[in-house]
Amino acid sequence: MSLTSRVLYTPTTIKLSPYLLPSSSALSPRKSHFLSSNSTTPSFRRFTHITKSPSPLFARVFSSSTKTAMGDSPDAGMDAVQRRLMFEDECILVDENDRVVGHDSKYNCHLWENILKGNALHRAFSVFLLNSKYELLLQQRSATKVTFPLVWTNTCCSHPLYRESELTDEDSLGVRNAAQRKLFDELGIPAEDLPVDQFSPLGRILYKAPSDGKWGEHELDYLLFMVRDVGVNPNPDEVADIKYVNQEQLKELLRKADAGEEGLKLSPWFRLIVDNFLFKWWDHVEKGTLKEVADMKTIHKLT
């Protein structure tokens, strides 16, 4: 698989005013928010941004005819837990240089029609948690997940949300805070067992992948590693199964997935990371030289 690397200019840190951060009302499923906005009607929403900052954010037009009121949505049959997350979670919208341009619901960010229009690129993270035997914890996503149900993937894959604690760019702190939160939500690992300063950010990738005809992913994904022995108590709303694997066992899973054996499927982002980075990084973990391969200045565009 070809891999193109892009070395990026690191912009001046943008300090967001607390008045720009979402209030509880900002989580309404009827609204899509950018850092400054003027809305028209619920069925067509237009957003602009006017700023005198030396680090300009980008204006963007986002239109959607999706009905998101709980009673009249065409997705009324969606699992209640996943439905709540799809409409209440506000993802951080970014441009291809990872600069924040606004925020929108998880629902809108994962509609394939929005992705194809270029309106849905958002920050994400993928955690690779290894135990002291250097075995990698994998999870199988629950059957009720809206995107990529029942696929196997790395330890935890999710999104930092548009909130102050998860917007901090310095040392990827916002993403690390989000990873700590989500590892508890999905796998029941307490925050005190996953100190944020022990997550090692190794790189960023940009990818796009369809899930089915309606849903998909378009993410700028932060890749985080940690070596730690933890207790795991999976949340069945999020996780169908878990397993620890060593390198040889993972290679066998890859073979089965490629051969279509046992109905085994892997998430597209996990496969991209495996094919481009994982085994090299895994070797550095075992040698204690992981910091040598960290590169947070480059965004790798994987297609």
TORKOL-4160 file (C-alpha; in steps of 0.2 Angstrom, whole numbers, padded with zeros to 4 digits, m for minus):
303
<pt num="1" X="0000" Y="0000" Z="0000"/>
<pt num="2" X="0007" Y="0017" Z="m0005"/>
<pt num="3" X="0009" Y="0030" Z="0009"/>
<pt num="4" X="0012" Y="0048" Z="0006"/>
<pt num="5" X="0018" Y="0059" Z="0020"/>
<pt num="6" X="0015" Y="0077" Z="0022"/>
<pt num="7" X="0026" Y="0088" Z="0033"/>
<pt num="8" X="0015" Y="0102" Z="0040"/>
<pt num="9" X="0018" Y="0120" Z="0046"/>
<pt num="10" X="0013" Y="0120" Z="0064"/>
<pt num="11" X="0002" Y="0135" Z="0067"/>
<pt num="12" X="0001" Y="0147" Z="0081"/>
<pt num="13" X="m0009" Y="0139" Z="0095"/>
<pt num="14" X="m0027" Y="0146" Z="0095"/>
<pt num="15" X="m0034" Y="0149" Z="0112"/>
<pt num="16" X="m0052" Y="0147" Z="0112"/>
<pt num="17" X="m0063" Y="0159" Z="0122"/>
<pt num="18" X="m0074" Y="0150" Z="0135"/>
<pt num="19" X="m0088" Y="0159" Z="0126"/>
<pt num="20" X="m0085" Y="0149" Z="0111"/>
<pt num="21" X="m0086" Y="0132" Z="0120"/>
<pt num="22" X="m0102" Y="0123" Z="0119"/>
<pt num="23" X="m0115" Y="0124" Z="0133"/>
<pt num="24" X="m0127" Y="0111" Z="0137"/>
<pt num="25" X="m0139" Y="0118" Z="0125"/>
<pt num="26" X="m0126" Y="0117" Z="0111"/>
<pt num="27" X="m0128" Y="0098" Z="0111"/>
<pt num="28" X="m0145" Y="0099" Z="0104"/>
<pt num="29" X="m0146" Y="0087" Z="0089"/>
<pt num="30" X="m0155" Y="0100" Z="0079"/>
<pt num="31" X="m0140" Y="0111" Z="0078"/>
<pt num="32" X="m0123" Y="0110" Z="0069"/>
<pt num="33" X="m0110" Y="0123" Z="0076"/>
<pt num="34" X="m0095" Y="0132" Z="0070"/>
<pt num="35" X="m0084" Y="0144" Z="0080"/>
<pt num="36" X="m0096" Y="0158" Z="0074"/>
<pt num="37" X="m0112" Y="0155" Z="0065"/>
<pt num="38" X="m0128" Y="0162" Z="0058"/>
<pt num="39" X="m0141" Y="0149" Z="0055"/>
<pt num="40" X="m0156" Y="0149" Z="0044"/>
<pt num="41" X="m0168" Y="0134" Z="0045"/>
<pt num="42" X="m0166" Y="0117" Z="0053"/>
<pt num="43" X="m0166" Y="0109" Z="0035"/>
<pt num="44" X="m0153" Y="0120" Z="0028"/>
<pt num="45" X="m0140" Y="0127" Z="0039"/>
<pt num="46" X="m0126" Y="0140" Z="0034"/>
<pt num="47" X="m0111" Y="0144" Z="0044"/>
<pt num="48" X="m0098" Y="0158" Z="0042"/>
<pt num="49" X="m0084" Y="0164" Z="0053"/>
<pt num="50" X="m0077" Y="0181" Z="0055"/>
<pt num="51" X="m0061" Y="0184" Z="0064"/>
<pt num="52" X="m0047" Y="0196" Z="0066"/>
<pt num="53" X="m0036" Y="0183" Z="0073"/>
<pt num="54" X="m0019" Y="0181" Z="0064"/>
<pt num="55" X="m0022" Y="0162" Z="0063"/>
<pt num="56" X="m0039" Y="0162" Z="0053"/>
<pt num="57" X="m0051" Y="0148" Z="0054"/>
<pt num="58" X="m0060" Y="0143" Z="0039"/>
<pt num="59" X="m0078" Y="0147" Z="0033"/>
<pt num="60" X="m0088" Y="0132" Z="0028"/>
<pt num="61" X="m0105" Y="0129" Z="0021"/>
<pt num="62" X="m0114" Y="0114" Z="0028"/>
<pt num="63" X="m0131" Y="0109" Z="0022"/>
<pt num="64" X="m0141" Y="0094" Z="0028"/>
<pt num="65" X="m0159" Y="0089" Z="0026"/>
<pt num="66" X="m0158" Y="0076" Z="0039"/>
<pt num="67" X="m0172" Y="0076" Z="0052"/>
<pt num="68" X="m0164" Y="0075" Z="0069"/>
<pt num="69" X="m0179" Y="0077" Z="0081"/>
<pt num="70" X="m0180" Y="0061" Z="0091"/>
<pt num="71" X="m0198" Y="0058" Z="0087"/>
<pt num="72" X="m0198" Y="0060" Z="0068"/>
<pt num="73" X="m0180" Y="0054" Z="0063"/>
<pt num="74" X="m0179" Y="0041" Z="0050"/>
<pt num="75" X="m0166" Y="0032" Z="0062"/>
<pt num="76" X="m0179" Y="0030" Z="0076"/>
<pt num="77" X="m0175" Y="0011" Z="0076"/>
<pt num="78" X="m0157" Y="0014" Z="0081"/>
<pt num="79" X="m0150" Y="0007" Z="0097"/>
<pt num="80" X="m0155" Y="0020" Z="0111"/>
<pt num="81" X="m0137" Y="0021" Z="0117"/>
<pt num="82" X="m0129" Y="0023" Z="0100"/>
<pt num="83" X="m0143" Y="0035" Z="0095"/>
<pt num="84" X="m0139" Y="0046" Z="0110"/>
<pt num="85" X="m0120" Y="0046" Z="0106"/>
<pt num="86" X="m0123" Y="0050" Z="0088"/>
<pt num="87" X="m0134" Y="0065" Z="0092"/>
<pt num="88" X="m0126" Y="0072" Z="0108"/>
<pt num="89" X="m0107" Y="0070" Z="0105"/>
<pt num="90" X="m0100" Y="0085" Z="0096"/>
<pt num="91" X="m0085" Y="0080" Z="0085"/>
<pt num="92" X="m0071" Y="0092" Z="0082"/>
<pt num="93" X="m0070" Y="0097" Z="0064"/>
<pt num="94" X="m0053" Y="0101" Z="0056"/>
<pt num="95" X="m0045" Y="0105" Z="0040"/>
<pt num="96" X="m0032" Y="0093" Z="0032"/>
<pt num="97" X="m0018" Y="0103" Z="0042"/>
<pt num="98" X="m0027" Y="0098" Z="0058"/>
<pt num="99" X="m0033" Y="0116" Z="0062"/>
<pt num="100" X="m0050" Y="0117" Z="0071"/>
<pt num="101" X="m0063" Y="0124" Z="0060"/>
<pt num="102" X="m0079" Y="0120" Z="0070"/>
<pt num="103" X="m0089" Y="0106" Z="0077"/>
<pt num="104" X="m0104" Y="0095" Z="0072"/>
<pt num="105" X="m0113" Y="0080" Z="0079"/>
<pt num="106" X="m0106" Y="0063" Z="0077"/>
<pt num="107" X="m0122" Y="0059" Z="0067"/>
<pt num="108" X="m0118" Y="0072" Z="0054"/>
<pt num="109" X="m0099" Y="0068" Z="0053"/>
<pt num="110" X="m0102" Y="0050" Z="0049"/>
<pt num="111" X="m0115" Y="0052" Z="0035"/>
<pt num="112" X="m0107" Y="0046" Z="0019"/>
<pt num="113" X="m0116" Y="0060" Z="0009"/>
<pt num="114" X="m0108" Y="0073" Z="0020"/>
<pt num="115" X="m0091" Y="0065" Z="0019"/>
<pt num="116" X="m0092" Y="0065" Z="0000"/>
<pt num="117" X="m0096" Y="0083" Z="0001"/>
<pt num="118" X="m0080" Y="0087" Z="0011"/>
<pt num="119" X="m0090" Y="0093" Z="0026"/>
<pt num="120" X="m0086" Y="0080" Z="0039"/>
<pt num="121" X="m0067" Y="0078" Z="0042"/>
<pt num="122" X="m0065" Y="0077" Z="0061"/>
<pt num="123" X="m0052" Y="0072" Z="0074"/>
<pt num="124" X="m0051" Y="0055" Z="0080"/>
<pt num="125" X="m0039" Y="0044" Z="0090"/>
<pt num="126" X="m0034" Y="0025" Z="0090"/>
<pt num="127" X="m0026" Y="0018" Z="0106"/>
<pt num="128" X="m0014" Y="0003" Z="0106"/>
<pt num="129" X="m0014" Y="m0004" Z="0124"/>
<pt num="130" X="m0001" Y="m0018" Z="0127"/>
<pt num="131" X="0002" Y="m0028" Z="0143"/>
<pt num="132" X="0019" Y="m0031" Z="0151"/>
<pt num="133" X="0020" Y="m0047" Z="0139"/>
<pt num="134" X="0019" Y="m0034" Z="0125"/>
<pt num="135" X="0003" Y="m0042" Z="0119"/>
<pt num="136" X="m0009" Y="m0030" Z="0111"/>
<pt num="137" X="m0027" Y="m0029" Z="0117"/>
<pt num="138" X="m0040" Y="m0030" Z="0103"/>
<pt num="139" X="m0058" Y="m0027" Z="0103"/>
<pt num="140" X="m0073" Y="m0032" Z="0093"/>
<pt num="141" X="m0085" Y="m0018" Z="0091"/>
<pt num="142" X="m0103" Y="m0022" Z="0097"/>
<pt num="143" X="m0117" Y="m0027" Z="0085"/>
<pt num="144" X="m0126" Y="m0011" Z="0089"/>
<pt num="145" X="m0112" Y="0001" Z="0083"/>
<pt num="146" X="m0119" Y="0012" Z="0069"/>
<pt num="147" X="m0102" Y="0011" Z="0059"/>
<pt num="148" X="m0092" Y="m0005" Z="0057"/>
<pt num="149" X="m0102" Y="m0016" Z="0069"/>
<pt num="150" X="m0094" Y="m0033" Z="0074"/>
<pt num="151" X="m0077" Y="m0029" Z="0066"/>
<pt num="152" X="m0061" Y="m0032" Z="0075"/>
<pt num="153" X="m0050" Y="m0017" Z="0079"/>
<pt num="154" X="m0037" Y="m0010" Z="0090"/>
<pt num="155" X="m0040" Y="m0007" Z="0109"/>
<pt num="156" X="m0050" Y="0009" Z="0107"/>
<pt num="157" X="m0055" Y="0020" Z="0093"/>
<pt num="158" X="m0066" Y="0036" Z="0096"/>
<pt num="159" X="m0066" Y="0055" Z="0095"/>
<pt num="160" X="m0060" Y="0069" Z="0106"/>
<pt num="161" X="m0076" Y="0080" Z="0109"/>
<pt num="162" X="m0079" Y="0099" Z="0107"/>
<pt num="163" X="m0076" Y="0103" Z="0125"/>
<pt num="164" X="m0062" Y="0112" Z="0134"/>
<pt num="165" X="m0052" Y="0097" Z="0141"/>
<pt num="166" X="m0052" Y="0089" Z="0124"/>
<pt num="167" X="m0047" Y="0104" Z="0113"/>
<pt num="168" X="m0030" Y="0107" Z="0120"/>
<pt num="169" X="m0017" Y="0105" Z="0106"/>
<pt num="170" X="m0001" Y="0106" Z="0117"/>
<pt num="171" X="0007" Y="0089" Z="0118"/>
<pt num="172" X="m0009" Y="0081" Z="0111"/>
<pt num="173" X="m0016" Y="0083" Z="0128"/>
<pt num="174" X="m0034" Y="0085" Z="0123"/>
<pt num="175" X="m0033" Y="0069" Z="0113"/>
<pt num="176" X="m0025" Y="0060" Z="0127"/>
<pt num="177" X="m0039" Y="0066" Z="0139"/>
<pt num="178" X="m0052" Y="0059" Z="0127"/>
<pt num="179" X="m0043" Y="0042" Z="0126"/>
<pt num="180" X="m0043" Y="0041" Z="0145"/>
<pt num="181" X="m0062" Y="0045" Z="0145"/>
<pt num="182" X="m0066" Y="0033" Z="0131"/>
<pt num="183" X="m0056" Y="0018" Z="0138"/>
<pt num="184" X="m0067" Y="0019" Z="0153"/>
<pt num="185" X="m0083" Y="0020" Z="0143"/>
<pt num="186" X="m0079" Y="0006" Z="0132"/>
<pt num="187" X="m0068" Y="m0006" Z="0142"/>
<pt num="188" X="m0071" Y="m0001" Z="0160"/>
<pt num="189" X="m0053" Y="0004" Z="0163"/>
<pt num="190" X="m0052" Y="0017" Z="0177"/>
<pt num="191" X="m0044" Y="0034" Z="0174"/>
<pt num="192" X="m0032" Y="0031" Z="0188"/>
<pt num="193" X="m0025" Y="0015" Z="0179"/>
<pt num="194" X="m0022" Y="0025" Z="0163"/>
<pt num="195" X="m0012" Y="0041" Z="0167"/>
<pt num="196" X="m0013" Y="0053" Z="0153"/>
<pt num="197" X="0005" Y="0057" Z="0153"/>
<pt num="198" X="0009" Y="0038" Z="0149"/>
<pt num="199" X="0000" Y="0039" Z="0132"/>
<pt num="200" X="0013" Y="0040" Z="0119"/>
<pt num="201" X="0007" Y="0050" Z="0103"/>
<pt num="202" X="0017" Y="0042" Z="0089"/>
<pt num="203" X="0009" Y="0050" Z="0073"/>
<pt num="204" X="m0006" Y="0056" Z="0064"/>
<pt num="205" X="m0015" Y="0048" Z="0049"/>
<pt num="206" X="m0029" Y="0055" Z="0037"/>
<pt num="207" X="m0040" Y="0042" Z="0029"/>
<pt num="208" X="m0058" Y="0040" Z="0022"/>
<pt num="209" X="m0068" Y="0024" Z="0022"/>
<pt num="210" X="m0086" Y="0019" Z="0019"/>
<pt num="211" X="m0095" Y="0008" Z="0031"/>
<pt num="212" X="m0111" Y="0004" Z="0021"/>
<pt num="213" X="m0121" Y="0015" Z="0009"/>
<pt num="214" X="m0126" Y="0027" Z="0023"/>
<pt num="215" X="m0111" Y="0028" Z="0035"/>
<pt num="216" X="m0093" Y="0030" Z="0034"/>
<pt num="217" X="m0077" Y="0038" Z="0042"/>
<pt num="218" X="m0066" Y="0053" Z="0037"/>
<pt num="219" X="m0054" Y="0056" Z="0051"/>
<pt num="220" X="m0038" Y="0064" Z="0056"/>
<pt num="221" X="m0033" Y="0050" Z="0068"/>
<pt num="222" X="m0020" Y="0052" Z="0082"/>
<pt num="223" X="m0011" Y="0036" Z="0086"/>
<pt num="224" X="m0008" Y="0033" Z="0104"/>
<pt num="225" X="0002" Y="0019" Z="0113"/>
<pt num="226" X="0003" Y="0013" Z="0131"/>
<pt num="227" X="0011" Y="m0002" Z="0139"/>
<pt num="228" X="0001" Y="m0005" Z="0155"/>
<pt num="229" X="m0007" Y="m0020" Z="0164"/>
<pt num="230" X="m0025" Y="m0016" Z="0167"/>
<pt num="231" X="m0041" Y="m0024" Z="0172"/>
<pt num="232" X="m0054" Y="m0024" Z="0159"/>
<pt num="233" X="m0073" Y="m0024" Z="0161"/>
<pt num="234" X="m0080" Y="m0022" Z="0143"/>
<pt num="235" X="m0096" Y="m0012" Z="0141"/>
<pt num="236" X="m0108" Y="m0023" Z="0130"/>
<pt num="237" X="m0116" Y="m0007" Z="0122"/>
<pt num="238" X="m0098" Y="m0004" Z="0114"/>
<pt num="239" X="m0089" Y="m0020" Z="0114"/>
<pt num="240" X="m0094" Y="m0038" Z="0109"/>
<pt num="241" X="m0077" Y="m0047" Z="0113"/>
<pt num="242" X="m0059" Y="m0044" Z="0117"/>
<pt num="243" X="m0043" Y="m0053" Z="0116"/>
<pt num="244" X="m0024" Y="m0050" Z="0118"/>
<pt num="245" X="m0013" Y="m0055" Z="0104"/>
<pt num="246" X="0006" Y="m0056" Z="0101"/>
<pt num="247" X="0013" Y="m0052" Z="0084"/>
<pt num="248" X="0012" Y="m0069" Z="0077"/>
<pt num="249" X="m0006" Y="m0071" Z="0082"/>
<pt num="250" X="m0011" Y="m0054" Z="0074"/>
<pt num="251" X="m0003" Y="m0060" Z="0058"/>
<pt num="252" X="m0014" Y="m0075" Z="0059"/>
<pt num="253" X="m0029" Y="m0064" Z="0061"/>
<pt num="254" X="m0024" Y="m0054" Z="0046"/>
<pt num="255" X="m0022" Y="m0070" Z="0036"/>
<pt num="256" X="m0040" Y="m0076" Z="0041"/>
<pt num="257" X="m0047" Y="m0059" Z="0037"/>
<pt num="258" X="m0039" Y="m0059" Z="0020"/>
<pt num="259" X="m0045" Y="m0076" Z="0016"/>
<pt num="260" X="m0063" Y="m0072" Z="0022"/>
<pt num="261" X="m0061" Y="m0086" Z="0035"/>
<pt num="262" X="m0073" Y="m0087" Z="0050"/>
<pt num="263" X="m0082" Y="m0071" Z="0044"/>
<pt num="264" X="m0067" Y="m0061" Z="0052"/>
<pt num="265" X="m0067" Y="m0043" Z="0047"/>
<pt num="266" X="m0055" Y="m0029" Z="0053"/>
<pt num="267" X="m0058" Y="m0010" Z="0054"/>
<pt num="268" X="m0051" Y="m0001" Z="0039"/>
<pt num="269" X="m0041" Y="0011" Z="0050"/>
<pt num="270" X="m0034" Y="m0003" Z="0060"/>
<pt num="271" X="m0028" Y="m0012" Z="0044"/>
<pt num="272" X="m0020" Y="0004" Z="0037"/>
<pt num="273" X="m0011" Y="0006" Z="0053"/>
<pt num="274" X="m0005" Y="m0012" Z="0053"/>
<pt num="275" X="0001" Y="m0011" Z="0035"/>
<pt num="276" X="0010" Y="0005" Z="0037"/>
<pt num="277" X="0017" Y="0006" Z="0055"/>
<pt num="278" X="0011" Y="m0006" Z="0068"/>
<pt num="279" X="0024" Y="m0020" Z="0068"/>
<pt num="280" X="0039" Y="m0008" Z="0067"/>
<pt num="281" X="0032" Y="0002" Z="0082"/>
<pt num="282" X="0029" Y="m0015" Z="0091"/>
<pt num="283" X="0047" Y="m0020" Z="0089"/>
<pt num="284" X="0052" Y="m0003" Z="0096"/>
<pt num="285" X="0040" Y="m0005" Z="0111"/>
<pt num="286" X="0049" Y="m0021" Z="0115"/>
<pt num="287" X="0066" Y="m0013" Z="0114"/>
<pt num="288" X="0061" Y="0002" Z="0124"/>
<pt num="289" X="0065" Y="0014" Z="0110"/>
<pt num="290" X="0047" Y="0019" Z="0105"/>
<pt num="291" X="0052" Y="0038" Z="0107"/>
<pt num="292" X="0063" Y="0036" Z="0092"/>
<pt num="293" X="0049" Y="0033" Z="0080"/>
<pt num="294" X="0037" Y="0046" Z="0086"/>
<pt num="295" X="0033" Y="0059" Z="0073"/>
<pt num="296" X="0019" Y="0072" Z="0077"/>
<pt num="297" X="0024" Y="0084" Z="0064"/>
<pt num="298" X="0019" Y="0074" Z="0049"/>
<pt num="299" X="0001" Y="0069" Z="0044"/>
<pt num="300" X="0001" Y="0053" Z="0033"/>
<pt num="301" X="m0012" Y="0053" Z="0020"/>
<pt num="302" X="m0017" Y="0035" Z="0018"/>
<pt num="303" X="m0028" Y="0030" Z="0003"/>
